[in-house]
Amino acid sequence: MKKGKTPQLFRTLPIGMKRVFIHLEVQRIECKECLCLKQVR
């Protein structure tokens, strides 16, 4: 069951002297058996 999204910020290798960041929204899901929240990989 989907339970929203969480914004994530990842830092990657620099391009020249510029720092590079990747902004992603990671889907969260809830297990119906144990009711725990996990992030999709």
N, C-alpha and C positions, 0 to 999 in steps of 0.2 A: 504494500500500500504506500503510495507516495505521500510524503510529509513535508513538501516544500523544498526550497533550494538554499544553499549557503554560498555566499561569495567567497572565493579563494583567490589569493594573490601568490603567484609563483615567480621567483626570480631565476632567470636563465643566464647563460654565458653572455658577457658583454659583446657588443658589436663595436669594434674600435675602442673608443673611450666612453661610449654610451652604455649605461645600464639598461637592461631589457627586462620588462615585467610582462607576465601573461595574466590577464584577469579572466577567471572562469566562474561559472555558477555550477556547483556540484549538487546533483540531486540527492536528497535524503529519502530513505525508505524505512518503513517500520515492519518488523517481523510480526506476523500474526500469532505465532506460537509463544514467543517469549516477550513480546511488546518492546523490544529494544530498537533503538534508532541506529542506523548505519548509513555511511555514505557510499554511493556507487563508485566503483573503481573504473 
